[in-house]
């Protein structure tokens, strides 16, 4: 369960990072 939670956090962080990068690139 902990591993799944970590993966979820990583995926969320990646999505946030990509969204922020796209916003900053505009």
Buried (B, 14 or more C-beta within 10 A) or exposed (E): EEEEEEEEEEEEEEEEEEEEEEEEEE
